Amino acid sequence: MRFLPMLGGTMASISALTLLFAAAESHAHEGHGHAKPAFTPATVPAQPTAADRRGRKWMAGDHHVHSRFSADYKPDPANPATPPQPILGADGVYPIPRNAQMGRKFGLSWMVATDHGGPNHSKLNAEQAYPELIQARRDVPEIVQFYGMEFDTPGGDHSSLIIPGTPAERETLRQIESRFSERDAWPLDPARDAEPRMIDALRFMRDIASAPVVIANHPSRSATAIGAYGQYRSAEFRDWNDTAPRVAIGMEGAPGHQASALNRDGSNDATGARGSYRRSPTLGGFDQMTARLGGFWDSMLGEGRRWWVTSTSDSHRHYSEGGSDFWPGEYSKTYVHARPSHADILDGLRQGRVFVTTGDLVSELDVTVSAGRRRAGIGGSVIAQGNDVTVTIRLRDPATPNSAGRTPGVVRVDLIIGDVTGKRPDRDGDTNPTTRIVRRFTAADWTANGEVLTMTHRLTGLASDSYIRVRGTSTTELEPTPDPLGEDPWSDLWFYSNPVFITLR
């Protein structure tokens, strides 16, 4: 829920805000001893070596999880100038350790605490939510847990803000939220709700030595039709990515709230919309900005942008308790190829070593492009001396039941290719007419070795720099179709890889 206070009251003076911020900067970082300075010039990391890559595996995670610190806010009618009081457990419900325990139950290896903001939420986050995150790390050490928030994006909707796991993590988030989160200021500051303010925030974030990651949440939830976007625009994401390409790395491909069409007993609710996308529905459970072949995502990739997609729960309250959500990992998973550390998981997200799936349709996915002795996997790039490359797809189709007690099977895998033609002058463009499916694989086209399916295809006569990506489904739909109200989310499952780029020489 979004609390929109009445305009009015006396705005805090610039000098008062300066003093408050100075006090926040001087506050010692608790729980980790003396903190190193959070804000020092950023450095460019070295390219990973073979030693860096050793020990990496596919690790399932969720970067959009709410706790009881996603509060509602109650104003005081008798004192309208007084900051509204947070009501814990009124929007998000569960303690952070409880979320982690359920994430562990459903197979997650990493997750992020991302609570909504609000008036003076940066203080609540630092003083109450952060200590509970530390407790969750003690209680559930099997999961790599990040500190973050669902950022109230200036001029936009929401986004996941993921803070690197350093001794300065609490102070880093405190400063970002207090300076830039749209709703943190009290009295309300309308100037915060503007796209240029988000660009200022991204500039600030990119210059932090341990820079955070920003991923746009439910990007088309406010759209009114296909291509009729709402709070997020195509040009807005291009501006983000141009400003801070290692911070603003992508968007939720599959939004949370996928249990919106389920009743408490798991039966279908005929009035429920998957993802709470009521005005323009999801397509196979995925946001239109990802799911449309040759649409917005392909337009970004066609510029050569490293713009990745993820999948989350957006968990607030479980559907069995009257909410619209699955537990973290129960339905959606974002797999990152990484070692079990904060640094390498975040590196995997930045570099696009990511695939996403719903309903545990697949649990491993490797896409390799080979050009002679050169090769690259998901999120990578390869230089081809000629015009031919070989694509090898290897996936694991689990034989064990998913969280619904079902054992879905992969019915088809699509190999998709598009041309990379460079930055386009139309900042609001959301199509790539070169995107096409070059191969549809079915059971007749792959080899099966237990749960592992392997398929190959040779791309010949490439005429331009390109990217390839892969998607698959448990359905017979050739393209994901709009999800009707009341659709059973477990019967319509898809997975998507992030791209591999091909440069011709």
C-alpha positions as CSV (number, residue, x, y, z in Angstrom):
1,M,0.0,0.0,0.0
2,R,1.1,3.6,-0.7
3,F,0.5,6.2,2.0
4,L,-0.1,9.6,0.3
5,P,-0.1,12.3,3.0
6,M,-1.9,15.6,2.6
7,L,0.1,18.4,1.1
8,G,0.6,21.1,3.6
9,G,2.5,22.0,6.7
10,T,5.8,23.7,6.8
11,M,8.6,22.1,4.7
12,A,11.8,21.4,6.5
13,S,14.4,24.0,5.8
14,I,17.4,23.1,3.8
15,S,19.7,23.8,6.7
16,A,17.7,21.4,8.9
17,L,17.9,18.7,6.4
18,T,21.6,19.2,6.1
19,L,22.0,18.8,9.8
20,L,19.9,15.7,9.8
21,F,21.9,14.2,7.0
22,A,25.2,15.1,8.7
23,A,24.0,13.3,11.8
24,A,23.0,10.2,9.8
25,E,26.5,10.2,8.2
26,S,28.2,10.3,11.5
27,H,26.2,7.5,13.0
28,A,28.4,4.5,13.7
29,H,27.7,1.2,11.9
30,E,26.5,-1.3,14.5
31,G,26.9,-5.0,14.5
32,H,30.1,-5.2,12.5
33,G,32.5,-3.1,14.6
34,H,34.0,0.1,13.1
35,A,32.8,0.6,9.5
36,K,35.0,1.7,6.7
37,P,33.7,4.8,4.9
38,A,30.8,3.8,2.7
39,F,31.3,6.4,0.0
40,T,34.7,6.3,-1.7
41,P,35.4,6.5,-5.5
42,A,34.2,3.4,-7.4
43,T,36.8,1.2,-9.0
44,V,36.4,-1.0,-12.1
45,P,36.7,-4.7,-11.1
46,A,39.1,-6.9,-12.9
47,Q,37.7,-9.5,-15.3
48,P,37.1,-12.8,-13.6
49,T,39.8,-15.4,-13.9
50,A,39.4,-19.1,-14.2
51,A,40.1,-19.3,-10.5
52,D,37.2,-16.8,-9.9
53,R,34.8,-19.0,-11.9
54,R,35.6,-22.2,-10.0
55,G,33.0,-23.4,-7.6
56,R,30.2,-21.6,-9.2
57,K,26.8,-23.4,-9.5
58,W,23.2,-22.4,-10.1
59,M,21.8,-20.8,-7.0
60,A,18.1,-20.1,-6.7
61,G,17.1,-16.8,-5.1
62,D,14.5,-14.1,-4.7
63,H,15.3,-10.3,-4.6
64,H,11.8,-9.1,-3.8
65,V,10.6,-10.2,-0.3
66,H,8.6,-8.1,2.2
67,S,8.6,-8.5,6.0
68,R,6.6,-6.9,8.8
69,F,8.7,-3.8,8.3
70,S,6.7,-3.0,5.1
71,A,4.5,-0.9,7.3
72,D,1.2,1.0,6.8
73,Y,1.2,4.5,8.2
74,K,-1.4,6.1,10.5
75,P,-1.6,9.9,10.5
76,D,-2.6,11.8,13.6
77,P,-5.7,13.9,12.6
78,A,-5.3,16.1,15.6
79,N,-1.6,16.9,14.6
80,P,-1.4,16.7,10.8
81,A,2.2,18.1,10.8
82,T,3.3,15.2,13.0
83,P,4.9,12.3,11.0
84,P,2.5,9.4,10.6
85,Q,3.3,6.4,12.8
86,P,4.3,3.1,11.2
87,I,2.0,0.1,11.8
88,L,4.2,-3.0,11.6
89,G,2.7,-6.2,10.1
90,A,-0.2,-4.4,8.4
91,D,1.1,-4.7,4.8
92,G,4.0,-7.1,4.9
93,V,3.3,-9.6,7.6
94,Y,6.2,-11.9,8.5
95,P,9.4,-11.4,10.5
96,I,12.5,-11.5,8.4
97,P,13.7,-14.8,10.0
98,R,10.4,-16.4,9.1
99,N,10.9,-15.4,5.4
100,A,14.3,-16.9,5.4
101,Q,13.1,-20.1,7.0
102,M,10.5,-20.5,4.3
103,G,13.0,-19.6,1.6
104,R,15.2,-22.4,2.8
105,K,12.2,-24.8,2.8
106,F,11.5,-24.0,-0.9
107,G,15.1,-24.4,-2.0
108,L,16.5,-20.9,-2.0
109,S,20.2,-20.2,-1.6
110,W,20.0,-16.4,-1.5
111,M,17.4,-13.7,-0.9
112,V,17.0,-10.0,-0.3
113,A,14.9,-8.2,2.4
114,T,13.1,-5.5,0.5
115,D,10.6,-3.6,2.5
116,H,8.4,-0.7,1.3
117,G,9.5,2.8,2.4
118,G,7.4,5.6,3.9
119,P,7.8,8.7,6.0
120,N,11.1,8.4,7.9
121,H,11.3,4.7,6.9
122,S,15.1,5.0,6.6
123,K,15.2,5.3,10.4
124,L,12.9,2.4,10.9
125,N,14.9,0.3,8.5
126,A,18.2,1.0,10.1
127,E,17.1,0.8,13.7
128,Q,14.6,-2.1,13.6
129,A,14.7,-4.0,10.3
130,Y,18.4,-4.3,10.1
131,P,19.0,-6.0,13.5
132,E,16.2,-8.5,12.6
133,L,18.1,-9.2,9.3
134,I,21.2,-9.9,11.4
135,Q,19.2,-12.4,13.5
136,A,17.9,-14.0,10.3
137,R,21.4,-14.5,9.1
138,R,22.2,-16.3,12.4
139,D,19.0,-18.4,12.3
140,V,19.3,-19.4,8.6
141,P,23.0,-19.4,7.7
142,E,22.3,-21.7,4.7
143,I,20.9,-18.7,2.8
144,V,23.0,-15.7,1.7
145,Q,20.8,-12.8,2.9
146,F,21.2,-9.3,1.5
147,Y,20.1,-6.0,3.0
148,G,17.9,-3.9,0.7
149,M,14.5,-2.3,0.2
150,E,11.7,-1.9,-2.3
151,F,12.8,1.6,-3.4
152,D,10.0,4.1,-3.9
153,T,11.4,5.1,-7.2
154,P,11.4,8.8,-8.0
155,G,9.2,9.4,-11.1
156,G,8.4,5.7,-11.4
157,D,6.9,2.6,-9.7
158,H,9.0,0.4,-7.3
159,S,12.4,-1.2,-7.7
160,S,14.5,-3.7,-5.8
161,L,17.5,-2.0,-4.2
162,I,20.2,-4.6,-3.3
163,I,23.0,-3.5,-1.1
164,P,26.4,-5.4,-1.2
165,G,27.2,-7.3,1.9
166,T,29.9,-5.1,3.4
167,P,30.4,-3.7,6.9
168,A,28.9,-0.4,5.6
169,E,25.7,-2.0,4.3
170,R,23.4,-0.3,6.9
171,E,24.8,3.1,6.4
172,T,24.8,2.7,2.6
173,L,21.1,2.0,2.5
174,R,20.3,4.7,5.1
175,Q,21.9,7.4,3.0
176,I,20.4,6.3,-0.3
177,E,16.9,6.0,1.2
178,S,17.0,9.2,3.3
179,R,18.3,11.2,0.4
180,F,16.3,9.8,-2.6
181,S,13.4,7.5,-1.7
182,E,10.3,9.3,-2.9
183,R,8.3,8.8,0.3
184,D,11.0,9.1,3.0
185,A,10.9,12.8,3.5
186,W,8.5,14.3,6.0
187,P,6.7,16.7,5.3
188,L,6.2,15.3,1.8
189,D,8.6,16.7,-0.8
190,P,6.8,16.6,-4.2
191,A,10.2,17.4,-5.8
192,R,11.3,13.9,-5.0
193,D,8.8,12.3,-7.3
194,A,10.5,13.1,-10.6
195,E,12.5,11.1,-13.1
196,P,15.5,13.5,-12.9
197,R,15.6,12.8,-9.2
198,M,16.1,9.1,-10.0
199,I,19.0,9.9,-12.3
200,D,20.6,11.9,-9.4
201,A,20.1,8.8,-7.2
202,L,21.7,6.5,-9.8
203,R,24.7,8.8,-10.1
204,F,25.1,8.8,-6.3
205,M,24.9,4.9,-6.3
206,R,27.3,4.3,-9.1
207,D,30.0,6.3,-7.3
208,I,29.9,4.2,-4.2
209,A,32.9,1.8,-4.0
210,S,30.5,-1.1,-3.2
211,A,27.8,0.0,-5.5
212,P,24.3,-1.5,-5.1
213,V,22.1,-3.1,-7.8
214,V,18.7,-1.7,-8.9
215,I,16.1,-3.9,-10.6
216,A,12.7,-2.4,-11.7
217,N,9.8,-4.2,-10.1
218,H,6.6,-5.2,-11.9
219,P,7.4,-2.8,-14.8
220,S,4.1,-3.0,-16.6
221,R,1.7,-3.4,-13.7
222,S,0.3,0.1,-14.4
223,A,0.0,-0.4,-18.2
224,T,-3.4,-0.1,-19.7
225,A,-2.8,-2.1,-22.8
226,I,0.0,-3.8,-24.7
227,G,2.6,-1.1,-25.3
228,A,0.6,1.5,-23.3
229,Y,3.0,1.7,-20.4
230,G,2.2,3.4,-17.1
231,Q,4.6,4.5,-14.4
232,Y,7.6,3.2,-16.2
233,R,8.5,4.1,-19.8
234,S,11.0,2.7,-22.2
235,A,13.0,5.9,-22.3
236,E,13.1,5.9,-18.5
237,F,14.9,2.5,-18.4
238,R,17.3,3.7,-21.1
239,D,18.1,6.7,-19.1
240,W,18.8,4.5,-16.0
241,N,21.0,2.1,-17.9
242,D,23.0,4.9,-19.6
243,T,23.6,6.6,-16.3
244,A,24.6,3.6,-14.2
245,P,24.9,0.4,-16.2
246,R,26.4,-1.6,-13.3
247,V,23.7,-0.4,-11.0
248,A,20.5,-0.3,-13.1
249,I,20.8,-3.8,-14.6
250,G,17.3,-4.9,-15.5
251,M,13.7,-5.6,-14.5
252,E,11.4,-8.3,-13.1
253,G,10.5,-10.5,-16.1
254,A,8.0,-12.4,-14.0
255,P,6.4,-10.3,-11.3
256,G,5.3,-11.6,-7.9
257,H,1.7,-11.9,-6.6
258,Q,1.3,-15.0,-8.8
259,A,-1.1,-16.5,-6.3
260,S,-3.6,-13.7,-6.8
261,A,-5.8,-16.2,-8.6
262,L,-5.9,-18.7,-5.7
263,N,-8.2,-19.0,-2.8
264,R,-7.0,-19.9,0.7
265,D,-7.5,-23.6,0.0
266,G,-5.6,-23.5,-3.3
267,S,-8.7,-23.6,-5.5
268,N,-9.0,-21.0,-8.3
269,D,-10.4,-17.6,-7.6
270,A,-12.3,-16.7,-10.7
271,T,-11.8,-12.9,-10.1
272,G,-8.0,-13.1,-9.4
273,A,-5.4,-11.6,-11.7
274,R,-1.9,-13.1,-11.9
275,G,0.6,-10.6,-10.6
276,S,-2.2,-8.3,-9.7
277,Y,-2.0,-7.1,-13.3
278,R,-5.6,-6.1,-13.7
279,R,-5.5,-3.6,-16.5
280,S,-3.1,-5.3,-18.9
281,P,-2.5,-9.0,-18.0
282,T,0.6,-10.9,-17.7
283,L,1.6,-13.3,-20.6
284,G,2.3,-16.8,-19.3
285,G,2.9,-15.2,-15.9
286,F,5.5,-12.8,-17.4
287,D,5.4,-9.0,-17.8
288,Q,4.7,-7.8,-21.3
289,M,8.0,-6.0,-21.4
290,T,9.7,-9.4,-21.3
291,A,7.2,-11.8,-22.8
292,R,6.5,-10.0,-26.1
293,L,8.7,-11.5,-28.8
294,G,10.5,-8.6,-30.5
295,G,9.1,-6.2,-27.8
296,F,10.7,-3.9,-25.3
297,W,13.3,-6.4,-23.9
298,D,14.5,-7.3,-27.4
299,S,14.7,-3.6,-28.3
300,M,17.1,-3.2,-25.4
301,L,19.2,-6.2,-26.3
302,G,19.2,-5.1,-29.9
303,E,21.1,-2.0,-28.7
304,G,23.6,-4.3,-27.1
305,R,22.4,-3.3,-23.6
306,R,23.1,-5.6,-20.8
307,W,19.6,-5.5,-19.5
308,W,18.6,-8.7,-17.6
309,V,15.3,-10.2,-16.4
310,T,14.6,-11.8,-13.1
311,S,11.6,-13.5,-11.3
312,T,10.4,-13.0,-7.7
313,S,7.6,-13.7,-5.2
314,D,6.9,-10.1,-4.0
315,S,5.8,-11.9,-0.9
316,H,3.7,-10.0,1.6
317,R,1.2,-12.5,2.9
318,H,0.7,-16.2,1.8
319,Y,-2.4,-17.0,-0.1
320,S,-3.4,-19.6,2.5
321,E,-3.6,-16.8,5.0
322,G,-5.7,-14.5,2.8
323,G,-2.9,-12.9,0.8
324,S,-2.0,-13.1,-2.9
325,D,1.5,-14.5,-2.6
326,F,3.6,-17.6,-2.6
327,W,6.4,-18.0,-0.2
328,P,9.9,-17.0,-1.4
329,G,11.0,-19.8,-3.8
330,E,7.7,-21.7,-3.7
331,Y,6.7,-20.7,-7.3
332,S,9.3,-18.3,-8.8
333,K,13.0,-18.6,-8.8
334,T,15.9,-16.5,-10.1
335,Y,18.9,-18.7,-10.6
336,V,22.4,-17.0,-10.5
337,H,25.5,-18.9,-11.5
338,A,27.7,-18.0,-8.5
339,R,29.6,-19.1,-5.5
340,P,27.7,-18.8,-2.2
341,S,28.9,-15.3,-1.3
342,H,27.4,-11.9,-1.3
343,A,30.0,-10.6,-3.7
344,D,29.8,-13.4,-6.3
345,I,26.0,-13.5,-6.3
346,L,25.9,-9.8,-6.9
347,D,28.5,-10.1,-9.6
348,G,26.3,-12.8,-11.2
349,L,23.4,-10.5,-11.2
350,R,25.4,-7.6,-12.7
351,Q,26.9,-9.9,-15.4
352,G,23.6,-11.5,-16.3
353,R,24.6,-15.1,-15.3
354,V,20.9,-15.6,-14.7
355,F,17.9,-17.6,-15.8
356,V,14.4,-17.6,-14.3
357,T,11.7,-20.2,-14.0
358,T,8.2,-20.6,-12.5
359,G,6.8,-23.8,-11.0
360,D,10.3,-25.5,-10.9
361,L,9.9,-26.3,-14.5
362,V,13.7,-26.4,-14.8
363,S,16.4,-26.3,-12.1
364,E,19.5,-25.9,-14.3
365,L,19.9,-24.2,-17.7
366,D,23.2,-23.8,-19.6
367,V,23.2,-22.0,-23.0
368,T,26.6,-22.1,-24.7
369,V,27.6,-20.4,-27.9
370,S,30.7,-21.8,-29.5
371,A,32.7,-20.1,-32.2
372,G,35.7,-22.3,-32.9
373,R,37.6,-22.5,-29.6
374,R,35.8,-19.5,-28.2
375,R,32.7,-19.9,-26.2
376,A,30.4,-18.0,-23.9
377,G,27.4,-18.8,-21.7
378,I,24.4,-16.9,-20.3
379,G,25.2,-13.2,-19.8
380,G,28.5,-13.5,-21.8
381,S,29.7,-12.6,-25.2
382,V,31.7,-14.4,-27.8
383,I,33.7,-13.2,-30.9
384,A,33.1,-15.2,-34.0
385,Q,35.7,-15.0,-36.7
386,G,33.3,-16.3,-39.4
387,N,29.6,-16.3,-39.8
388,D,28.7,-19.6,-38.1
389,V,28.3,-20.5,-34.5
390,T,26.9,-23.5,-32.6
391,V,24.4,-23.1,-29.8
392,T,24.2,-25.9,-27.2
393,I,21.3,-25.9,-24.7
394,R,21.5,-28.1,-21.6
395,L,18.7,-28.1,-19.0
396,R,17.5,-30.2,-16.1
397,D,13.8,-31.1,-16.1
398,P,13.3,-32.3,-12.5
399,A,11.6,-35.6,-11.9
400,T,10.7,-34.6,-8.3
401,P,7.3,-32.9,-7.6
402,N,7.2,-29.1,-7.3
403,S,5.7,-27.2,-4.4
404,A,2.2,-27.9,-5.7
405,G,2.9,-31.7,-5.8
406,R,3.0,-31.7,-9.6
407,T,5.7,-32.8,-11.9
408,P,5.5,-30.5,-14.9
409,G,7.5,-31.4,-18.1
410,V,9.2,-29.2,-20.6
411,V,7.1,-29.5,-23.8
412,R,9.1,-27.1,-26.0
413,V,12.3,-25.0,-26.0
414,D,12.6,-21.9,-28.3
415,L,15.9,-20.5,-29.6
416,I,15.5,-16.8,-30.2
417,I,17.9,-14.5,-32.1
418,G,18.0,-10.8,-32.8
419,D,20.4,-8.4,-34.5
420,V,22.5,-5.9,-32.4
421,T,22.4,-2.7,-34.3
422,G,23.5,-0.1,-31.7
423,K,21.8,2.7,-29.8
424,R,18.6,3.8,-31.4
425,P,17.5,7.5,-31.7
426,D,13.9,6.6,-30.5
427,R,14.3,6.5,-26.8
428,D,10.7,5.3,-26.3
429,G,11.1,2.5,-28.9
430,D,9.9,-0.9,-27.7
431,T,10.2,-3.2,-30.7
432,N,13.0,-5.1,-32.4
433,P,11.8,-6.3,-35.8
434,T,14.9,-8.5,-36.3
435,T,13.9,-10.8,-33.4
436,R,12.8,-14.2,-34.6
437,I,12.6,-17.8,-33.5
438,V,15.2,-19.9,-35.4
439,R,14.4,-23.2,-33.8
440,R,11.6,-24.8,-31.8
441,F,12.9,-27.9,-30.0
442,T,10.5,-30.7,-28.8
443,A,11.2,-34.1,-27.4
444,A,12.0,-35.4,-30.9
445,D,14.9,-32.9,-31.1
446,W,16.7,-33.4,-27.9
447,T,18.6,-36.2,-26.2
448,A,17.6,-37.1,-22.7
449,N,19.9,-38.5,-20.0
450,G,17.8,-38.9,-17.0
451,E,16.6,-35.4,-16.0
452,V,19.1,-33.7,-18.3
453,L,18.0,-32.6,-21.8
454,T,20.5,-31.5,-24.4
455,M,19.9,-29.9,-27.8
456,T,22.1,-28.2,-30.3
457,H,21.6,-25.9,-33.3
458,R,24.1,-24.4,-35.8
459,L,23.5,-20.8,-36.8
460,T,24.9,-20.2,-40.2
461,G,25.4,-17.1,-42.4
462,L,25.1,-14.5,-39.6
463,A,25.2,-11.1,-41.2
464,S,25.4,-8.9,-38.1
465,D,26.3,-8.8,-34.5
466,S,23.6,-10.7,-32.7
467,Y,22.3,-12.0,-29.4
468,I,20.5,-15.3,-28.7
469,R,18.2,-16.1,-25.8
470,V,16.2,-19.2,-24.8
471,R,12.8,-19.7,-23.4
472,G,10.7,-22.9,-22.7
473,T,7.3,-23.9,-21.5
474,S,5.1,-26.6,-20.1
475,T,2.3,-25.6,-22.5
476,T,1.7,-26.0,-26.2
477,E,1.3,-22.2,-26.7
478,L,3.5,-21.0,-29.5
479,E,3.6,-17.5,-27.9
480,P,2.6,-16.8,-24.3
481,T,-1.0,-15.6,-24.3
482,P,-2.7,-13.1,-22.0
483,D,-3.5,-14.7,-18.7
484,P,-7.3,-14.8,-17.9
485,L,-8.7,-14.0,-14.6
486,G,-8.7,-17.1,-12.3
487,E,-6.0,-18.9,-14.3
488,D,-4.2,-21.7,-12.3
489,P,-0.6,-20.5,-12.2
490,W,0.7,-24.0,-11.9
491,S,-0.7,-25.0,-15.3
492,D,1.1,-22.3,-17.3
493,L,4.8,-22.4,-16.7
494,W,7.7,-20.8,-18.5
495,F,11.5,-20.3,-18.2
496,Y,13.7,-17.7,-19.8
497,S,17.4,-17.4,-20.1
498,N,19.3,-14.1,-20.3
499,P,21.1,-13.5,-23.6
500,V,24.5,-14.5,-25.0
501,F,25.9,-11.8,-27.3
502,I,27.8,-12.7,-30.6
503,T,30.2,-10.2,-32.2
504,L,31.3,-10.9,-35.8
505,R,34.9,-10.2,-36.9
